[in-house]
């Protein structure tokens, strides 16, 4: 406590306390100033190298503004503004120590027990009273200082702190700023990213309030806006270890699709990020969107221009203040002694060394002459925040001016009501100021003490420009205006780079979202018979449709039928036409030679029935190939089995008659019943009627109609899908339709086998037998072909062809074996077609029986090794 008192109060014998790290400008009202004159020092050292632009330029801007105000007869007339300017050394803790200077006068002091060494009462020097503070620069510094200043109700106006956190009017109620908060900047950056068509970006923040708050605001706004995802949020430590930036680049490359990098970082960190990207051979890969800490500065991109090419940066709208340029370039060591750091700036700016007592000059550095001129002997470009420093000082001056007019009307100088200046009252005047600032734009504050958001948007361009550097490509004032046509990227390319997690799916592909990342998805093809119903779903096309080529809709499946000109149809048609011609030839021949012995021996009545059946079998080929319709389908059902039924009913009746005759002859000479032609026809028609009745019952139960079968030709590739127009006959119903004929055919074959011993001189048993054997072979071949093609895409064609060819072959076998030999004899050997000697039924049977027994005896003798034939003694 004694130490504090000692620093606050001095006895008359003690020299006045000095501030080695501050500038004092005398005035009626004193303003505080906080500037990062020096950079942050290495570990254990508070301050590092001098900061020419951010430190000296900004601090001189405050001195320039004070000069302008003090010489303005309209603003605060007869009142001089003074200042106490401190160096924050870019470190929040150091700045806090320094800013205690501002509150000294407001700390309550108990001096009752203080005496000087000679026993006299101490002379208490009244400490200077700071009414308001201009600063600080960094957000973390401003936050630290604001927490102290609000306790003593000292208003604070920042010219560069943009952390959104400082908009909290409950915690930082005495804080105002002439720059917009990063929440506006973050909104502008979100708008820029969206305008570039990006939806997947990484963020990079310097540890501390500025970086972290900026990124938090960006993430929050992007989440609220939707359609933008953060791939990675990486933090740059306050004290980066060696290799830290290489690790950061490596982490960014874990999500290589996120080429856009949103960067809220300090100059030094930006420079090292760019350097690490260059070392990793990633020049041109990352596209940076930098905050106002990058702005349009050359220092972060020095020697890293190629990596920075195409970087989009943002900066509060500003103008270069010509008056300040004129002021600053005329500063010299002689006329600027009030700036205690100016000599250090001079040495750094001109790369020379001033002679000082006890300090040796570095032989490598030239000696300063003092004749150097800023802007002539060194590069000079006005620092971007100079305008805002001037506006902050003017805002404080306008608030004091309005306060003075209200509290001290007509008074010259500071009246009692403003001595001391009440901080909370001054704050209300600050919040209500509205004047044209140094750049001609309005300076005003909202209820949180924030300035309106006005930003210029820059892009760093190297190629295709006469002067490489930052180019204004747009602006943001509550909404974005971006000139995309003015933008160019690595190598001068005008092609907009991508920074998306997943590229849009092609037509016919659905999005399968990645869980938890709304911007990332996998594209899945709507395969098979699916089409893209919407962005996220595939649905099956209706059974009678297939997807379009781009799979965005369904289209009708083409309907096909067996055409007359198809190879599948031409072969059966050819066989059928030949068969019909041959059948007609046989019928005409039989009709013409109706009374000849051969025709009569063949059984005229049954032969005509049989030939009709053969004709119908050939005819069915035309119905099977004709376009399906109700009439065609009805005739298919009727004639498909009828032709075969008629043929095999007649054959069965014949074989059965022969078998019965010779079986009966073995037992007695009485002829069996029902062997007359009329009886034969009756038996045949009874057998045929079973088929006809069955078909008509089928007609009643299920009337004939056509269907389109979409399942039969529905291969995995929907482009090959076809609907088949067909009659409502399944494979099963088709077989059922033929099954009766097959039963007749098998029965007929059995009788043909049994009748094989009958002499061929007297009957047709053997030709019928051969006919049936061959027909059975044809139909046995038909079954595997017909059912083996069930999975074939040509199923309908193959089955139709197989069925018609099999039927034509079986008809041809019947025709060829039973009637062609007879026609051959009738036409070419008429001499054989004559009446032979009539024999009685008994004689015929006896002859047949004898023949049968002889053949049996021959077989037995052969088995016994004998060749001698003995007469049968039973006769």
C-alpha angles and dihedrals in degrees: 000000000000089000093053091048090049092055093046100044128037128195115233091259094057123087119247113275111254131211108220093185101045143071119229121203113181119230146138091260120029125214122197121229130199119192134163093238089160132033123243111286127230120271111310094010116094099204134039134178123344117266108223101189106025093038114029098028092051095043092049088050088062092049089048091050092049089051091050094048094045090052093046110098091197098053117065094339114205090009121104120206115219130186146211107203120192134190114236093190087218090280123115097211093050091046090053091055091048095047092058083081088071094057100043094099092052098053110104110241131202107206099167095106098041118106132168120241091258090052095251124133109266119252102237111213109216105234118229114268116225110207097189140358129230108210167316119221107204117055094229089054092047091050093051093047094041090059089060099038094052089058088061095036095241111155116230129200117192124204098195113015108112105165110138089222089073090064088074101112093193096058101029102031094144092050122098132163138199091212122074117253122256090253086074090042091048090050090051090049092050088051090050093050091050092047088054089055094244123144103166119058140151125228128220122193135179110234109260139062098297098051099035096043091047093052092043089054091047092050093046094049093044090051091051092046092048128206094076126095131192112227095188137353109207126185123210109218120238090240105032116204121226110283092020093121092048087055090050092054090047090053092048089053090058084080101037093170089065094079093155112087119191106207127196100171144127121266095256092050092048091052093050093047090054091047092051090050090052092049089052090054090244096129106149095012099095121055110203127210104196130198126228091281085072096033112138097326122140096203098075093052099040108138089356098079095126093055091045094050110125094017112150113214135182131216132175107261107271143165132213108251107225093196090059092049089054091046097046099043089055093054114114138169089265102048098037105055092130088074103077091192096050095095090055090048089049092055092048095044097049096031092233137117129244119217112246130175112272095005120110118220116243104246090218092060124070121238118257113243097193089231093094117116127214111243092016102060095022138034112267129186122161112253114246098241097051090098091054094048089054091046091050092053091046091048089055090046093049091049091050090045092053091044091050091050091052099041101032106031110184093358120130114223126357113332126208093264089063095044100113103017109230108234099211092050091048089050091058090051090049091053092051099050118117118173140136109270131216091280093049093253123120118267112209140135133227124222090281093052093253126140119232116270113257117158139175116213118216135187124201106231128182109168130057090022126103091218114036113218144080116340124193107240101168149332140238126215105158087316135042127256108183125174099213092177089064093056124100133178140200111341092006093292117163092199109113109239118233125240102172131129093219130012118234113279118250122246110291094026125109127212116247103195122224108238112257096004109086093187095055126077143148119237113232120191116235093236134190112009094341125118131195104266093179140334094294106026141066119199133190117256115239113273092258094050140063131203121271118250092266090042095230095120142003128262130195115273109243114251118225137183134184106282123213091236094052116114086232088061101037097065095051090043091052092050091045094050091049090048093048091049091048092047092049089048091053092046092049091047091050093047090048093048094034096137099043119113096248094052091044092046090051089059105255097212096050091040092058090047090048093048089049088055091049090049091051091049090057091043093056088069089070092049092049091053097039117100108275115253135146094272094043091048091050092051091045090057092045101043101032093078098019098071093051091040091055092046097048094039088058092045092047091050090051096048092042091052093050092045092050093047095054095038088052090046090059091059104034143346092246110111115238121251126265099026097123118107091250092052090048092053090048092052090047094050092047089054090047092048091062089063094043094049091048091053093049091049086052089051090054096047096042117013113217116264141150126256135188110231109208096169099062096066101031103123123175089264105070091200087072094048116122136175114226120217105218144148117269092260116124122203088257095052089047091054090045088052090054096036095086090051089049090052089051090047093051092046090048089051091052091053090045089055091048092048095048093105095060111109111259090224090074107035152019096242096114097048089047089049093052089045091054095044091052092043091052090052090050092050093043087056090046096060099061092041092049097046097031091066094058092113096041120112087224091051098127094047094046094046094046091048092045092050096046094043091047091051092046090049093049089048090047091050090052092045094043099047100037106034113015092070089050092048088047091056093041094051104031104025106033089157088074092051094080135117113270128203110293116240128195122252088248093055091049092051094045091050091049093047092049090049091051095049094046092053091048090050091050090054092050093048092051089052089053093048093249128128100184117109118211124197117256107254096197092074 
